[in-house]
Every structure is written in structure tokens, then in C-alpha cells.
């Protein structure tokens, strides 16, 4: 996914970046460079409880069509541990695109 060529993908990533920024703010962490390549744990220092909080934020924003628990359950454990924000944004974008395609068909 190229965030430079797909404005809706960029918009989804921007929402996720904002949510992650809110999570980091709770720990007093600011001025962190958040990119699609940022790793949830290794780069940002966030834990599994923060992933749960992010899942709640995504559901609040997008509804049940974005099910983070279901997405994570489909991944290998190493992929969950090394979750890149770009992968998460790709999932959210695809879920939203599928729903949009389904409503227009």
C-alpha cells in the first residue's frame, strides 16, 4: 500500500497515528516520529494493554467493521509482537474499502 498515492489510505494512517499519539501522551511521551514502519512495541514502547486500548478506539471510530482482535488472531505470533503501524493501517483501510464496495454492489 502506498500512502502517497492513495489518499484514503493516508487518511486512515493519520487517524491511527493520532490514536497512537494519544496513547503515548498518557505516558508523557511526546515528539515521537510515528511512521507506517513504526513497530508498536519495539519503536513506540507500547504494550499489549495499549493494543487493547487502540482496538477500542478503532471500534469507537469505525464500528464493528474494524475488529482488531480478529485481525490479530489471524496473524502469526511474531507478526503480532512485531506489529507495524502500516500493517494495521492496511487492515483498517481494507476493512473500510470492503464495506464500501459491499454497500455499492
C-alpha positions in Angstrom: 0.0 0.0 0.0 1.4 3.4 -0.9 0.2 6.1 1.4 1.4 8.7 -1.1 -0.8 7.5 -3.9 -4.0 6.5 -2.0 -5.4 9.5 -0.1 -7.9 7.3 1.8 -5.1 5.1 3.0 -3.1 8.1 4.1 -6.2 9.4 6.0 -6.6 6.0 7.8 -2.9 6.1 8.8 -3.3 9.7 10.0 -6.2 8.6 12.2 -4.2 5.7 13.6 -1.1 8.0 14.2 -3.4 10.3 16.1 -4.7 7.5 18.3 -1.2 6.2 19.0 -0.1 9.8 19.8 -2.9 9.9 22.4 -1.7 6.6 23.9 1.9 7.9 24.1 0.6 11.1 25.7 -0.8 9.1 28.5 2.8 8.0 29.3 4.2 11.5 28.9 5.9 10.5 25.7 5.8 13.2 23.0 7.8 14.2 20.0 7.9 10.6 18.7 8.2 10.0 14.9 5.3 7.7 14.0 5.6 6.2 10.5 4.0 3.2 8.8 7.2 1.4 9.6 7.0 2.1 13.3 6.8 -1.1 15.4 4.1 -0.9 18.1 6.3 -2.3 20.8 9.9 -2.0 19.8 9.8 1.5 18.4 7.0 3.1 20.4 7.3 1.2 23.6 3.6 0.3 23.8 2.4 -2.9 25.4 -0.5 -5.3 24.8 -2.8 -3.4 27.0 -2.2 -0.4 24.7 -3.2 -2.6 21.8 -6.4 -3.3 23.5 -7.0 0.4 24.0 -6.2 1.1 20.4 -8.7 -1.6 19.4 -11.3 0.1 21.4 -10.5 3.5 19.8 -10.7 1.9 16.3 -14.1 0.3 17.1 -15.4 3.6 18.5 -14.3 5.4 15.4 -15.2 2.9 12.7 -17.6 0.5 14.4 -17.6 -3.3 14.3 -16.4 -3.5 10.8 -12.9 -2.9 12.1 -12.2 -5.8 14.5 -8.7 -5.6 15.8 -8.9 -8.8 17.8 -10.0 -10.8 14.8 -7.2 -9.2 12.7 -4.6 -10.1 15.3 -5.9 -13.6 15.8 -5.2 -14.2 12.1 -1.5 -13.2 12.4 1.4 -15.3 13.5 2.7 -14.5 17.0 5.9 -13.0 15.6 3.8 -10.6 13.5 1.7 -9.6 16.5 4.9 -9.0 18.5 6.4 -7.0 15.6 3.2 -5.2 14.6 4.0 -2.3 12.2 1.5 0.5 12.2 1.5 0.4 8.4 0.2 -3.2 8.5 -2.5 -2.1 10.9 -3.5 0.8 8.7 -3.6 -1.5 5.7 -6.0 -3.8 7.5 -8.3 -0.9 8.6 -8.2 0.6 5.1 -9.1 -2.8 3.5 -11.9 -3.4 6.0 -13.4 0.0 5.2 -12.9 -0.5 1.5 -14.6 -3.9 1.6 -17.6 -2.4 3.4 -17.8 0.4 0.9 -17.6 -2.0 -2.0 -20.2 -4.2 -0.4 -22.7 -1.3 0.0 -22.3 -0.1 -3.5 -22.7 -3.5 -5.2 
